[in-house]
Amino acid sequence: MADFLFEIGLEEVPARMLPAAQAELARRVTDLLTRERLLAEGSVTESFSTPRRIAVLVKGVLAGQADVEEELLGPPVKAAYKDGKPTKAAEAFAEKAGVTVDALRTVTNAKGEYLAATAKRAGRSFAELIQAELPKEIAALYWAKNMRWRPGQPERFVRPIQWMLALLDASVISVEWAGTAASNVTYGHRVLYGYAPITIVSPTEYAHKLYEAKVMANVEHRREKIRKALDKVMRQVEGARWREDHPLVDKVTHLTEWPGIILGSFEAEFLALPEEVLVTVMRDHQNYFAVEDADGKLAPYFLAVLNTEPSEKATEIIRHGNERVLRARFNDARFFYEFDQRVPLADRSALLENVTFQKELGSYAAKSERVRSVAAKLGIIAKEHWLTRPATKEQGSGLDLEALDTAATLAKTDLTTELVKEFTELQGVIGGLYAKAQGHGEVVSQAIYAQYQPVGMDDAIPPTAEGLLLAIADKVDTISGMFGLGLQPTGSKDPFALRRAANGIVKMLAESTLPLTLSEIATAATGADAALCDNVKAFLAERLEWYLREVRGAAYDVVKAVMAANPDDVRDTIARVDAVAAARSSEDFAAIAAAFKRMKNLIDQARAKGETFTPGGHREFLTEPVERTLSEESGRRAAWVEGLRKDGDYKMALATIAELRPYVDQFFEKVMVMAPEPTVRAARLGLLQRILLDYGKVADFSEIVIAG
């Protein structure tokens, strides 16, 4: 066995693109080696990336393919010989198989007698295959944005390729792409090591050689070094700690090859600005970590991650430079903050006429009116649901529809503020802060502040009912508007982030007590347009299915079974998925699921033959004791299951359904459903259909995959 190393050296790649590219290169190389039978048993793949390189190391590859024998089927015997002599067809087949005509043999199959041959295929060497196939994999790497850098040449890549390295043990493989030929040379840190080439003798020494050249090629090692360095530097400030920020740690990890940390400070007077503004400036504009005191309040310090290891003198120069830049950004923020206060949010609504939301959908003023209408409808529905349930009356009476209307009216007005124009990441946040400062109250302020939440599946949902309703109204208005224009997501393309918006709606319904269904949300946004309403609801249901599988980790067949039974109420659907997942290991439940599958197949086959029957019809023709017993027991339990379903007790409902097992088993053992008498056959099919309908409100159990 041997080891294989491949590296692409580049100009600096944007940090956000590196993780996916690193993973894809490793996958493509592994798939290529597997496909070409070059991956040895027990092989291990490692991948690396820095801003200037992506690389993959495969420990355990074969030097070449093994020879293989292949059975080939040729022309019919009657076409292969004429007057006892081989024809051109036989000779061509022998040449294709690499054997003499005399080595051909005759085989007989259902179509007659044919020539056959055993062809021996010589395996190709590792180097030969990699030279031929790896350039195709390089060209196929996906980048969100590509560029051309060679005039008149077709290659596109994220950044110009500076070098390539390809080694099989100590041997260079002459892979060539985009005018660059691979060698055994790589390069270290541009500043700390310089431009001297580094010769790699063995693939396994790659990471160590780069480390000596001030490059930590292993991403996890860099991440660990950064976190430890942040902790170490913070010991200089008593009682303070750096504010945990996983996305920023990931970002600076992919911005550096040899990370170093400096501690800087800023004037305490800037702490008078809202904390969100200061943190956004530090985090999103400067890649600085915020520092907080023992009480969790922002402290006048910051941490910057450098891609170097400066001397003590250089550290002071860098610190002062970073402090000067941050001071200027904070001064800008303070100026904009104070300037914005001259025009209250209430007076900014008219300015939204000049801010375009989408060409066909008009301005943000028009969107605000739509969102206001949708939020009002949803608020009324939610309040009525809460007030009609004794356990939730307090929530219903606590919902402030007037505050919701005010929040919806003012929600987008911060788009006209100078602070949001400068720091677009703060939209919504600034509106909430300004609303509070201008006396609109905590409920209005919090709803505006949280209107864009959740941004992703790891983000928190709005903490108030008003915030939830405003966020749902905003998202579903965008979805219905784009769907109305025919701009639905297709494949991997989703330029308006509609899937993210729908995911947010599902997450809010799943993780709150908001009593709204997908139908109610779709109807509130689409009004009388029934076709558009159906499309929006189907899209939300699709994202619910994704949420159940990808976020909650539910099994595919369980999700499919439950989604077939009216997945309109998100929390109810989740409860059913959890109950079915817990029950599927039960022997009785497995048997019932198999029986339901059999029932459905019988009904489908009967309909395909033109049989007519009605659910529970012609019961007078059910004369066999086992079928009458099944009819009575299933009817009795159906009433119990319906009551348990309305109470949300799906564990007991499934246990009750599983109790049908002995009656179903006896029925199928002693009764032939497709009886020769049409009336008896219709009665039995009607019984089965009645059972499926009665219990199908929990899940379509025929979709459950049963082992064996």
C-alpha positions in Angstrom: 0.0 0.0 0.0 1.0 3.6 -0.6 0.0 7.1 0.5 -1.3 9.8 -1.8 -1.2 13.6 -1.3 -2.8 16.2 -3.4 -2.7 20.0 -2.8 -4.0 23.0 -4.8 -2.2 26.3 -3.9 -4.2 29.5 -4.5 -4.4 33.1 -4.0 -6.4 33.9 -0.8 -9.8 32.2 -0.8 -12.7 33.8 1.0 -13.2 32.2 4.4 -16.8 31.3 3.9 -16.0 29.1 0.9 -13.2 27.0 2.4 -15.1 24.5 4.6 -17.3 23.2 1.7 -14.4 23.1 -0.8 -12.2 21.2 1.6 -14.9 18.6 2.2 -15.8 18.4 -1.5 -12.2 17.9 -2.6 -11.8 15.1 -0.1 -15.0 13.5 -1.2 -14.2 13.7 -4.9 -10.7 12.2 -4.5 -12.0 9.4 -2.3 -14.9 8.7 -4.8 -12.4 8.6 -7.7 -10.1 6.2 -5.9 -13.1 4.0 -5.0 -14.5 4.1 -8.5 -11.2 3.1 -10.1 -10.5 0.4 -7.5 -7.4 2.1 -6.1 -8.6 2.5 -2.5 -7.1 -0.1 -0.2 -9.1 -1.7 2.6 -8.8 0.3 5.9 -7.6 3.5 4.1 -7.9 6.8 5.9 -8.6 10.2 4.4 -7.5 13.5 5.9 -8.2 16.9 4.5 -6.6 20.3 5.0 -7.2 23.9 4.2 -5.9 27.4 4.8 -6.7 30.6 2.9 -4.0 29.7 0.4 -4.5 25.9 -0.1 -6.9 23.0 0.0 -5.4 19.5 0.2 -6.3 15.8 0.8 -4.1 13.0 2.1 -5.2 9.4 1.6 -3.3 6.8 3.6 -3.7 3.4 2.0 -4.0 3.4 -1.8 -3.0 0.7 -4.3 -0.2 1.3 -6.8 -2.5 0.2 -9.6 -5.6 -1.7 -10.5 -5.7 -5.4 -10.4 -6.2 -7.3 -13.6 -9.8 -8.4 -14.1 -11.6 -10.9 -16.2 -14.8 -9.9 -17.9 -17.4 -12.2 -19.6 -18.5 -10.8 -22.9 -21.5 -11.9 -25.0 -21.1 -11.6 -28.8 -23.1 -12.1 -31.9 -25.5 -15.0 -32.5 -23.8 -18.2 -33.7 -25.7 -18.2 -37.0 -24.3 -14.7 -37.8 -20.8 -15.7 -36.6 -20.1 -18.5 -39.0 -20.8 -19.1 -42.7 -20.0 -22.4 -44.4 -18.1 -23.4 -41.3 -15.8 -20.3 -41.4 -15.9 -17.3 -39.0 -17.5 -14.2 -40.4 -16.3 -10.6 -39.9 -18.7 -10.4 -36.9 -16.9 -13.3 -35.2 -13.5 -11.8 -36.0 -14.5 -8.3 -34.7 -15.8 -9.8 -31.5 -12.6 -11.8 -30.9 -10.6 -8.7 -31.5 -12.7 -6.7 -29.0 -12.3 -9.5 -26.4 -8.5 -9.7 -27.1 -8.6 -13.4 -27.9 -8.3 -15.6 -31.0 -11.4 -16.8 -32.9 -10.5 -20.3 -31.8 -10.9 -19.2 -28.1 -14.5 -18.1 -28.6 -17.1 -20.4 -27.1 -20.9 -20.9 -27.5 -23.5 -20.2 -24.9 -27.2 -20.7 -24.9 -29.8 -18.4 -23.4 -33.5 -17.7 -23.8 -32.9 -16.0 -27.1 -30.7 -18.8 -28.7 -27.0 -19.6 -29.2 -24.4 -16.8 -29.0 -20.7 -16.5 -29.0 -19.0 -15.7 -25.7 -15.5 -14.9 -24.6 -13.5 -14.3 -21.4 -11.7 -11.0 -21.8 -8.7 -10.1 -19.6 -8.4 -6.5 -18.8 -5.0 -5.3 -17.6 -5.3 -2.9 -14.7 -4.0 0.7 -15.1 -1.4 2.2 -12.8 -2.3 4.7 -10.1 -0.3 7.5 -11.8 -1.9 6.9 -15.2 -5.4 7.0 -13.8 -4.8 10.1 -11.6 -3.2 12.0 -14.4 -6.3 11.3 -16.6 -9.1 11.6 -14.1 -8.1 14.1 -11.3 -8.2 17.2 -13.6 -11.9 16.5 -14.2 -12.5 16.5 -10.5 -10.6 19.8 -10.1 -12.7 21.4 -12.8 -15.9 20.1 -11.2 -15.3 21.6 -7.8 -18.1 23.9 -6.8 -17.5 27.5 -5.9 -20.2 30.1 -5.2 -18.2 32.5 -7.3 -15.5 31.8 -10.0 -13.1 33.8 -12.0 -11.0 33.5 -15.2 -7.3 34.5 -14.9 -5.8 33.1 -18.1 -6.7 35.2 -21.1 -8.4 33.2 -23.8 -8.6 30.1 -21.6 -11.8 28.4 -20.5 -10.8 27.4 -16.9 -12.7 29.0 -14.1 -11.8 28.7 -10.4 -12.4 30.6 -7.2 -8.9 32.2 -7.3 -5.9 31.8 -9.6 -4.0 28.6 -9.0 -0.4 29.2 -7.9 0.9 25.7 -7.6 -0.2 22.0 -7.3 1.4 19.1 -5.5 0.7 15.5 -6.2 2.7 12.7 -4.6 2.3 8.9 -4.5 4.7 8.1 -1.7 8.0 9.7 -2.9 6.9 9.8 -6.6 5.5 12.9 -8.3 2.4 12.4 -10.3 2.3 14.8 -13.3 -1.2 16.1 -12.9 -1.8 19.2 -15.0 -4.7 21.6 -15.0 -5.1 25.3 -16.0 -1.6 25.5 -17.1 -0.1 24.4 -13.8 1.7 21.1 -13.5 1.9 19.3 -10.1 5.3 18.8 -8.4 6.5 17.9 -4.9 6.8 21.5 -3.8 4.6 23.6 -1.6 5.0 27.0 0.2 4.8 28.2 3.7 3.6 31.3 5.4 4.1 34.3 3.1 5.3 36.7 5.8 6.8 34.4 8.5 8.5 32.0 6.2 8.9 33.8 2.9 8.7 32.5 -0.6 11.3 29.7 -0.4 9.9 26.4 -1.8 9.3 23.5 0.5 10.0 20.0 -0.9 7.7 17.3 0.4 9.4 13.9 0.3 6.6 11.8 1.7 2.9 12.6 1.9 2.8 11.8 5.7 5.3 14.6 6.4 3.1 17.3 4.7 1.5 18.7 7.9 4.7 18.7 9.8 6.8 20.4 7.1 4.1 23.1 6.8 4.1 23.6 10.5 7.8 24.2 10.5 7.1 26.8 7.8 4.5 28.5 10.1 1.4 27.0 8.5 -1.1 25.0 10.5 -2.7 23.1 7.7 -5.1 21.2 10.0 -8.2 23.3 10.5 -9.2 21.8 13.9 -5.7 22.5 15.2 -5.9 26.1 14.2 -9.3 26.4 15.8 -8.0 24.9 19.0 -5.0 27.2 19.0 -7.2 30.3 18.6 -9.5 29.4 21.4 -6.6 28.7 23.8 -4.9 31.9 22.8 -8.1 33.9 23.4 -8.3 32.4 26.9 -4.6 33.1 27.6 -4.7 36.8 26.5 -7.8 37.4 28.5 -5.9 36.7 31.7 -4.4 40.2 31.2 -7.8 41.7 32.2 -9.0 40.7 35.6 -12.6 39.4 35.8 -13.2 39.7 32.1 -13.7 37.0 29.4 -14.1 37.0 25.6 -17.7 36.6 24.5 -18.3 33.2 23.0 -19.0 33.5 19.3 -18.8 30.2 17.3 -19.4 31.6 13.8 -16.6 34.2 14.4 -14.2 31.5 15.6 -14.9 29.5 12.4 -14.4 32.6 10.3 -11.1 33.6 11.7 -9.9 30.0 11.6 -10.4 30.1 7.9 -8.8 33.5 7.6 -5.5 32.5 9.1 -2.6 30.1 8.6 -0.6 30.9 11.7 -3.0 32.7 14.1 -1.9 35.1 16.8 -4.0 37.2 19.2 -3.8 40.8 20.4 -5.8 42.6 23.0 -7.0 46.1 22.3 -9.1 48.7 24.1 -11.5 51.6 23.3 -12.8 54.6 25.2 -15.4 53.7 27.8 -17.6 56.6 26.6 -18.6 54.5 23.6 -20.4 52.1 25.9 -23.2 54.6 26.0 -24.1 53.3 22.5 -26.4 50.2 22.3 -24.4 47.1 22.9 -25.7 45.5 19.7 -24.2 48.4 17.6 -20.8 48.0 19.2 -20.7 44.3 18.9 -21.8 44.4 15.3 -19.1 46.9 14.4 -16.5 44.8 16.1 -17.7 41.4 14.9 -19.0 41.9 11.4 -16.8 44.8 10.2 -13.5 44.1 12.0 -13.6 40.4 12.9 -13.0 41.4 16.5 -14.2 39.4 19.5 -16.1 41.4 22.1 -15.1 41.2 25.8 -17.5 41.2 28.7 -17.1 41.6 32.4 -18.1 39.2 35.2 -21.7 40.4 34.9 -21.9 39.7 31.2 -21.9 43.4 30.3 -19.7 44.7 27.4 -16.3 45.8 28.5 -14.1 48.4 26.7 -11.8 45.8 25.1 -11.6 43.7 22.0 -9.6 40.8 20.7 -8.2 40.7 17.2 -6.9 37.5 15.5 -3.9 38.1 13.3 -2.5 35.9 10.6 1.0 36.4 11.9 3.2 36.2 15.0 4.5 39.8 15.5 7.4 40.9 17.6 6.6 42.9 20.8 7.3 46.2 19.0 5.2 45.2 16.0 2.4 44.1 18.3 2.1 47.6 19.8 2.0 49.1 16.3 -0.7 46.7 15.2 -2.7 47.2 18.4 -2.7 51.0 18.0 -3.7 50.6 14.3 -6.6 48.4 15.2 -7.7 50.7 18.0 -7.6 53.7 15.6 -9.7 52.0 13.0 -12.3 50.8 15.6 -12.4 54.3 17.1 -13.3 55.7 13.7 -16.0 53.1 13.2 -17.5 53.8 16.6 -17.5 57.5 16.0 -19.4 56.9 12.7 -21.9 54.8 14.5 -22.4 57.4 17.3 -22.9 60.1 14.7 -25.4 58.1 12.8 -27.2 57.1 16.0 -27.6 60.6 17.2 -28.5 61.9 13.7 -31.3 59.3 13.3 -33.0 60.4 16.4 -34.0 63.7 14.7 -36.7 61.8 12.7 -38.9 59.5 14.8 -39.8 56.1 13.3 -43.4 57.1 13.1 -42.4 59.8 10.6 -40.3 57.5 8.5 -43.1 55.3 7.1 -43.6 57.7 4.1 -39.8 57.4 3.3 -40.3 53.6 2.7 -42.0 54.6 -0.6 -38.5 55.3 -1.9 -37.1 51.9 -0.8 -37.7 49.0 -3.2 -38.6 45.6 -1.9 -38.9 43.8 -5.2 -39.6 45.3 -8.7 -43.0 43.6 -9.2 -44.0 43.7 -5.6 -43.3 47.4 -5.1 -41.8 49.3 -2.2 -41.2 48.5 1.4 -44.2 50.8 2.2 -46.4 48.3 0.2 -44.8 45.4 1.9 -45.3 47.0 5.4 -49.0 47.3 4.6 -49.2 43.6 3.5 -47.3 42.4 6.6 -49.6 44.6 8.8 -52.7 43.0 7.3 -51.3 39.4 7.6 -50.1 40.0 11.2 -53.6 41.3 12.2 -55.3 38.3 10.7 -53.0 35.9 12.4 -53.2 37.8 15.7 -57.0 37.5 15.7 -56.9 33.8 14.9 -54.3 33.1 17.6 -56.2 35.1 20.2 -59.5 33.2 19.4 -57.7 29.9 19.6 -56.2 30.7 23.0 -59.4 32.2 24.4 -61.4 29.1 23.5 -59.1 26.8 25.4 -59.3 27.0 29.2 -55.6 26.2 29.7 -54.5 29.0 27.3 -57.0 31.8 28.1 -54.3 33.8 29.9 -52.1 33.7 26.8 -55.0 34.9 24.7 -55.8 37.8 27.0 -52.2 38.7 27.1 -51.8 39.1 23.3 -51.7 42.8 22.6 -53.1 43.2 19.1 -52.7 47.0 19.2 -49.0 46.7 20.0 -48.7 44.1 17.2 -50.2 46.5 14.7 -47.9 49.3 15.8 -44.9 47.0 15.5 -45.9 45.9 12.0 -46.4 49.5 11.0 -42.9 50.6 12.2 -41.1 47.3 11.5 -39.3 48.3 8.2 -38.9 52.0 9.0 -35.3 51.5 10.2 -34.3 50.8 6.6 -34.4 54.6 6.1 -32.0 55.3 9.0 -28.4 56.2 8.4 -27.2 53.6 10.9 -28.8 50.7 9.1 -27.6 52.0 5.7 -24.1 51.9 7.1 -24.5 48.6 9.1 -27.1 46.6 7.2 -26.7 43.7 9.6 -28.5 45.8 12.2 -31.9 46.1 10.4 -34.6 45.2 12.8 -32.3 45.5 15.8 -32.0 49.2 15.2 -35.8 49.6 14.8 -36.4 47.8 18.1 -33.8 50.0 19.9 -35.2 53.2 18.4 -38.8 52.2 19.1 -37.9 51.7 22.8 -36.0 55.0 23.0 -38.9 56.8 21.4 -41.4 55.5 23.9 -43.3 52.8 22.0 -43.1 50.3 24.8 -41.4 47.0 25.4 -43.9 44.9 23.5 -43.5 46.9 20.3 -39.8 47.2 20.7 -39.2 43.5 21.2 -41.4 42.5 18.3 -39.6 44.9 15.9 -36.2 43.8 17.3 -36.9 40.1 16.7 -38.8 40.3 13.3 -36.1 38.6 11.3 -35.5 35.8 13.7 -34.8 32.9 13.4 -32.2 33.4 10.7 -31.1 29.8 10.9 -31.9 26.6 12.7 -29.4 27.5 15.4 -30.9 30.9 16.0 -33.4 31.7 18.8 -37.1 32.3 17.9 -38.7 35.6 18.9 -39.4 35.6 22.7 -42.9 37.2 22.6 -46.1 36.2 20.8 -46.2 39.6 19.1 -42.7 39.1 17.8 -43.6 35.6 16.6 -46.6 36.8 14.7 -44.7 39.7 13.1 -41.9 37.4 12.1 -44.3 34.8 10.6 -46.2 37.5 8.8 -43.1 39.0 7.3 -41.7 35.7 6.1 -45.0 34.3 4.7 -45.6 37.6 2.9 -42.3 37.2 1.1 -43.0 33.6 0.3 -46.5 34.2 -1.1 -45.3 37.3 -3.0 -42.5 35.4 -4.8 -44.7 32.4 -5.4 -47.3 34.7 -7.0 -44.6 35.9 -9.4 -43.6 32.3 -10.2 -40.2 32.7 -8.4 -40.3 29.4 -6.4 -37.0 27.8 -5.4 -35.8 25.3 -8.0 -33.2 22.6 -7.2 -30.3 24.2 -5.3 -31.3 27.7 -6.5 -33.1 29.8 -4.0 -32.1 33.5 -4.6 -34.7 34.9 -2.4 -34.0 32.6 0.6 -37.6 31.3 0.6 -36.6 28.0 2.1 -34.9 29.7 4.9 -38.0 31.8 5.5 -40.3 28.7 5.5 -37.8 26.9 7.8 -38.1 29.8 10.2 -41.9 29.7 10.2 -41.8 25.9 10.9 -39.2 26.4 13.7 -41.3 29.1 15.3 -44.5 27.0 15.3 -42.5 23.9 16.6 -40.8 25.7 19.4 -43.5 28.0 20.7 -47.1 27.7 21.9 -48.5 29.8 19.0 -51.8 28.1 18.0 -51.6 28.5 14.3 -51.7 25.9 11.5 -49.9 26.0 8.1 -53.3 26.4 6.4 -54.2 29.5 8.5 -50.8 31.1 7.8 -51.0 30.4 4.1 -54.6 31.7 3.9 -53.8 34.9 5.8 -51.1 35.7 3.2 -52.8 34.7 0.0 -56.4 35.7 0.6 -58.9 34.5 -2.0 -56.3 33.0 -4.3 -56.9 29.3 -3.7 -54.2 28.0 -6.0 -51.6 30.2 -4.5 -52.7 29.3 -1.0 -52.3 25.6 -1.8 -48.8 26.2 -3.3 -47.7 28.1 -0.2 -49.2 25.5 2.2 -47.5 22.7 0.3 -44.2 24.5 0.4 -44.5 25.0 4.2 -45.4 21.3 4.6 -42.3 20.4 2.5 -40.1 22.4 4.9 -41.8 20.7 7.9 -40.9 17.4 6.4 -37.3 18.6 6.0 -37.4 19.9 9.6 -38.6 16.5 11.0 -35.9 14.6 9.1 -32.8 16.9 9.2 -33.3 18.9 12.4 -35.1 16.4 14.6 -33.5 13.3 13.0 -36.7 11.3 12.5 -36.6 8.3 10.3 -37.6 8.8 6.7 -40.5 6.2 6.8 -41.9 7.5 10.1 -41.9 11.1 8.7 -43.6 9.9 5.5 -46.2 8.0 7.4 -47.1 10.9 9.6 -46.9 13.5 6.8 -49.6 11.5 4.9 -52.0 12.2 7.8 -52.8 16.0 7.6 -49.6 17.7 8.8 -51.3 21.0 9.3 -50.6 21.5 13.0 -46.8 21.5 13.4 -46.6 20.6 17.1 -49.2 17.9 16.7 -47.3 16.5 13.7 -44.1 16.4 15.8 -45.9 14.7 18.6 -47.2 12.0 16.2 -43.7 11.5 14.8 -42.2 11.0 18.2 -44.9 8.6 19.3 -44.7 6.5 16.1 -40.8 6.4 16.3 -41.1 5.2 19.9 -43.7 2.6 19.1 -42.2 1.1 16.0 -39.9 -1.3 17.9 -43.0 -3.0 19.5 -43.7 -6.4 18.1 -47.5 -5.8 18.0 -47.1 -2.4 16.3 -44.8 -3.9 13.7 -47.3 -6.6 13.0 -50.1 -4.0 12.7 -48.0 -1.8 10.4 -47.4 -4.8 8.2 -51.2 -5.6 8.2 -52.0 -2.0 7.2 -49.6 -2.3 4.3 -51.4 -5.5 3.2 -54.8 -3.7 3.6 -53.7 -0.8 1.4 -52.2 -3.1 -1.2 -55.5 -5.1 -1.4 -57.5 -1.9 -1.8 -55.2 -0.5 -4.4 -55.3 -3.7 -6.4 -59.1 -3.9 -6.2 -59.5 -0.3 -7.4 -57.1 -1.0 -10.3 -59.4 -3.8 -11.3 -62.5 -1.5 -11.2 -63.9 -2.8 -7.9 -66.5 -0.5 -6.2 -67.0 -0.4 -2.5 -67.6 2.1 0.3 -65.9 2.4 3.7 -67.8 0.3 6.1 -70.5 -0.5 3.6 -72.6 -3.7 3.2 -71.8 -4.8 6.8 -74.8 -7.3 6.5 -72.6 -9.4 4.2 -69.9 -9.8 6.9 -71.1 -13.2 8.2 -67.9 -14.9 9.3 -67.3 -14.5 13.1 -63.7 -13.3 12.7 -64.7 -10.5 10.3 -67.7 -9.4 12.4 -65.4 -9.4 15.5 -62.8 -7.3 13.6 -65.5 -4.8 12.5 -66.8 -4.4 16.1 -63.4 -4.2 17.8 -61.9 -1.8 15.2 -65.0 0.4 15.5 -64.9 0.5 19.3 -61.2 1.3 19.3 -61.6 3.9 16.6 -63.7 6.0 19.0 -61.1 5.6 21.7 -58.3 6.5 19.4 -60.1 9.6 18.2 -60.6 10.8 21.7 -56.9 10.2 22.5 -55.9 11.9 19.3 -57.8 15.1 20.2 -56.1 15.0 23.6 -52.7 14.6 22.0 -52.1 11.3 23.8 -50.5 9.5 20.9 -48.6 7.0 23.0 -51.9 5.5 24.3 -53.5 5.9 20.9 -50.8 3.8 19.2 -51.1 1.2 22.0 -54.8 1.0 21.4 -54.3 0.5 17.7 -51.7 -2.2 18.4 -54.4 -4.1 20.4 -56.1 -4.8 17.1 -53.3 -7.3 16.2 -55.0 -10.6 17.2 -58.3 -9.6 15.4 -56.5 -8.6 12.3 -54.3 -11.7 12.3 -57.3 -14.0 12.7 -59.1 -12.1 9.9 -56.3 -12.6 7.4 -55.8 -16.2 8.5 -59.4 -17.3 8.1 -60.9 -15.0 5.5 -60.2 -14.5 1.8 -60.8 -10.8 1.2 -61.1 -11.2 -2.6 -64.0 -13.6 -2.3 -65.8 -14.7 -5.5 -69.1 -13.2 -4.4 -69.1 -9.5 -5.4 -71.2 -8.4 -2.4 -69.0 -10.2 0.1 -65.8 -8.9 -1.6 -67.1 -5.4 -1.5 -68.1 -5.7 2.2 -64.6 -7.0 3.2 -62.8 -4.3 1.2 -65.1 -1.7 2.7 -64.2 -3.0 6.2 -60.5 -2.7 5.4 -60.9 0.8 4.0 -62.9 1.9 7.0 -60.1 0.7 9.3 -57.5 2.6 7.2 -59.6 5.8 7.3 -60.3 5.5 11.1 -56.7 5.1 12.1 -55.1 7.0 9.3 -55.6 10.3 11.1 -52.6 9.4 13.3 -50.4 8.1 10.5 -50.5 6.1 7.3 -49.0 3.0 8.9 -48.6 1.3 5.6 -45.6 3.6 5.0 -43.7 2.1 8.0 -40.8 -0.1 6.8 -40.9 -3.4 8.7 -37.8 -5.6 8.7 -38.4 -8.8 6.9 
